[in-house]
Amino acid sequence: MKVTLITVCRNVAPVIAETLDSVLAQTHPDIELVVIDGASTDGTVEILQGYVAGAGKRGIDVLVSEPDKGIYDAMNKGLARATGEVIGFVNAGDLLMTHETIAQVVSAFQRSHADAVYGDIIMVDEHDIHKVHRTWLSGTYHRGNFRRGWMPPHVGTFIRKSAYDRFGHFNTDLRIGADYEILLRFLYKHQIPTVHLREVLVRFRLGGMSNGSVKQILQANREVRRSWKLNGLQAPPLLVTRKLWSKVMQFFH
């Protein structure tokens, strides 16, 4: 089973190499690595060029460096170039948990014939990846959990390309919450077969858009409610409160 891993980045020279190394160290033999760079100016592009695959060398299979209209536009560029049967995202600065992570994901797809497989993640300090701040234990999949503010971690979720082909890509009208919207659309609205893999799949660096300032968190929560409306769905009462509470509980796992 061919797996496409997409990394989008811009000006991440200090951390991009360890992210790429975690992908290239995977034991699964059929991985396509797509990197979409937003016209970096800090040396990131030069680092990326040193990882381009060729002459039997495993590395970046598709490299694009050009201006984009935001992170979700960049992700859509990656999706448009992906050829794997299964697609996952590895954020710049994040690390796949072990060398066997993608092999475990592939095995879960093969055992279950699901369209989506998600796992758990640990959230680590931006400057010290060994310092764990939160643990996101996703739990067994129940579609109704979306109504209680739940969602699987996007960076720990792998989805078949056929689902993207059927149900579309990221909604770029959303600035922070398009990852929530696409999971709501695929898993809740269209009810694609989904299973939970009880493994920590990703070491996720804190500091992203939806985990930043209070202003950003409030905007993300507004976009959560908007995501339901965009899909012709009625958002449940107290949805945002329950979603915030689920984040608080991650500190106690």
C-alpha positions in Angstrom: 0.0 0.0 0.0 1.5 3.3 -1.1 1.2 6.1 1.5 1.7 9.8 0.6 2.9 12.0 3.4 2.5 15.7 2.9 4.5 18.4 4.7 3.7 22.1 4.2 6.2 24.6 5.5 7.5 28.2 5.4 10.6 29.5 7.1 11.2 26.5 9.3 14.9 26.0 8.7 15.7 25.1 12.4 13.2 22.1 12.5 12.5 20.9 9.0 15.4 18.4 8.8 14.3 16.4 11.8 10.7 16.2 10.4 12.0 14.8 7.1 14.4 12.4 8.9 11.5 11.0 10.8 9.6 10.3 7.6 12.6 8.8 5.8 13.4 6.5 8.7 10.1 4.7 8.3 10.3 1.0 7.7 7.3 0.9 5.4 8.8 0.6 1.9 6.3 2.5 -0.2 6.1 6.2 1.0 5.7 9.2 -1.3 6.9 12.4 0.4 5.4 15.6 -0.9 6.7 18.9 0.4 4.9 22.2 -0.3 7.0 25.2 0.8 5.6 28.7 0.8 8.5 30.5 -0.8 10.7 30.4 2.3 13.5 33.0 2.7 15.4 31.6 5.7 17.4 28.8 4.1 14.5 26.2 4.3 14.5 25.8 0.5 18.2 25.0 0.4 17.7 22.3 3.1 14.8 20.8 1.2 16.8 20.6 -2.0 19.3 18.5 -0.2 16.6 16.0 0.6 15.3 15.6 -3.0 15.1 11.9 -4.0 17.1 10.6 -6.9 19.5 7.9 -8.2 18.3 5.4 -5.7 18.3 7.9 -2.9 15.1 8.0 -0.7 13.9 11.5 -0.1 11.4 14.2 -1.2 9.5 12.9 -4.3 7.7 16.2 -5.0 9.0 19.6 -4.0 7.1 22.8 -4.7 8.3 26.2 -3.4 6.1 29.1 -4.3 3.8 31.7 -2.6 0.5 30.4 -1.4 -2.8 31.7 0.1 -2.3 30.1 3.5 -1.7 26.7 5.1 -4.9 25.1 3.7 -4.1 26.3 0.2 -0.7 24.7 0.6 -2.3 21.5 1.9 -4.6 21.4 -1.1 -1.6 21.7 -3.4 -0.1 18.7 -1.7 -3.4 16.7 -2.1 -3.5 17.6 -5.8 0.0 16.0 -6.3 -0.5 13.0 -4.0 -0.6 9.6 -5.7 -0.7 7.3 -2.7 -3.7 5.1 -1.8 -3.6 6.7 1.7 -2.7 10.2 2.6 -1.4 11.8 5.8 0.0 15.1 6.9 3.3 15.6 8.9 3.6 19.2 10.0 7.0 20.9 9.8 8.6 20.5 13.2 6.5 17.4 14.1 7.9 13.8 14.3 6.4 10.4 13.5 6.6 8.6 16.8 8.6 5.6 15.8 10.2 4.0 12.7 7.2 1.6 12.6 4.5 4.3 12.7 3.5 4.1 9.0 3.7 0.4 8.9 1.3 0.3 11.9 -1.1 2.6 10.1 -1.0 0.5 6.9 -1.6 -2.7 8.9 -4.7 -1.0 10.4 -6.1 -0.1 7.0 -5.5 -3.7 5.7 -7.1 -5.3 8.8 -10.2 -3.1 8.8 -10.7 -1.9 5.2 -11.5 1.5 6.7 -11.4 4.8 4.8 -9.8 6.6 7.7 -7.5 5.5 10.5 -6.6 7.8 13.4 -4.4 7.4 16.4 -3.2 9.3 19.4 -0.6 12.1 19.7 1.5 13.7 22.3 1.9 17.5 22.4 5.4 18.6 23.2 7.2 21.8 24.0 8.0 24.0 21.0 11.7 24.1 22.0 12.0 20.7 23.7 10.4 17.8 22.0 11.0 15.5 25.0 8.9 17.8 27.3 5.3 16.6 27.0 2.6 19.1 27.8 -0.6 17.2 26.8 -1.6 13.8 25.6 -4.4 13.4 23.1 -5.9 10.0 23.6 -8.5 9.8 20.9 -10.5 6.8 22.0 -12.6 4.3 20.1 -14.5 5.8 17.2 -18.1 6.8 17.7 -19.6 9.2 15.1 -21.8 10.8 17.8 -18.8 12.0 19.7 -18.6 14.9 17.2 -21.7 16.3 18.9 -19.9 16.3 22.2 -17.0 18.5 20.9 -14.7 15.6 20.0 -12.5 15.3 16.9 -9.6 13.1 16.1 -6.2 14.8 15.8 -5.7 15.9 12.2 -2.0 15.1 12.3 -2.7 11.7 13.6 -5.4 10.9 11.0 -4.8 9.1 7.7 -7.4 9.0 5.0 -7.7 7.2 1.7 -7.2 9.3 -1.4 -10.5 8.0 -2.7 -12.3 9.9 0.1 -10.7 13.1 -0.9 -11.6 12.4 -4.5 -15.3 11.9 -3.5 -15.8 14.6 -0.9 -13.3 17.3 -1.7 -10.3 19.1 -0.2 -9.8 21.7 2.5 -12.1 24.7 2.6 -9.8 27.7 2.2 -12.5 30.1 3.3 -11.7 28.9 6.8 -8.4 30.3 8.2 -7.9 28.1 11.3 -10.6 25.5 11.4 -10.4 23.8 8.0 -8.9 20.7 9.5 -11.9 20.4 11.8 -14.3 21.0 8.9 -12.8 18.4 6.7 -12.9 15.7 9.4 -16.5 16.7 10.3 -17.4 16.5 6.6 -15.8 13.1 6.0 -16.4 11.3 9.2 -19.7 12.8 10.5 -21.5 14.0 7.4 -20.5 11.3 4.9 -19.8 8.6 7.5 -16.7 7.1 5.9 -15.7 3.9 7.7 -13.2 4.9 10.5 -11.2 3.1 13.1 -9.0 4.1 16.0 -5.4 2.7 16.2 -4.4 2.6 19.8 -0.9 3.9 19.3 0.8 7.3 19.7 1.5 8.2 16.1 2.9 11.7 16.2 5.0 13.9 18.5 3.2 17.3 17.8 5.0 20.6 18.5 2.8 23.1 20.2 2.6 26.6 18.8 0.4 26.2 15.7 -2.4 28.6 14.6 -5.2 27.0 16.6 -3.1 26.5 19.7 -1.7 30.1 19.9 -3.2 33.3 21.4 -6.6 33.6 23.0 -7.7 35.5 19.8 -6.7 32.6 17.6 -8.5 30.1 19.9 -11.7 32.1 19.8 -11.5 32.4 16.0 -10.9 28.6 15.8 -14.0 28.0 17.9 -16.1 30.3 15.7 -15.0 28.3 12.7 -16.0 25.1 14.4 -19.6 26.3 14.6 -19.4 27.6 11.1 -18.2 24.2 9.9 -21.5 22.6 10.9 -23.4 25.3 9.0 -21.3 24.9 5.9 -22.2 21.2 5.9 -25.9 21.8 6.3 -25.8 20.6 9.9 -27.2 22.1 13.1 -24.4 22.6 15.6 -25.3 21.0 19.0 -25.8 23.2 22.1 -22.6 23.8 24.1 -20.5 22.5 21.3 -17.6 24.9 21.9 -17.7 24.5 25.6 -17.5 20.8 25.3 -14.6 21.1 22.8 -12.7 23.4 25.1 -13.3 20.9 28.0 -11.9 18.0 25.9 -8.7 20.0 25.5 -8.5 20.7 29.2 -8.8 16.9 29.9 -5.7 16.3 27.7 -3.5 17.7 30.5 -4.6 14.8 32.8 -3.8 11.8 30.5 
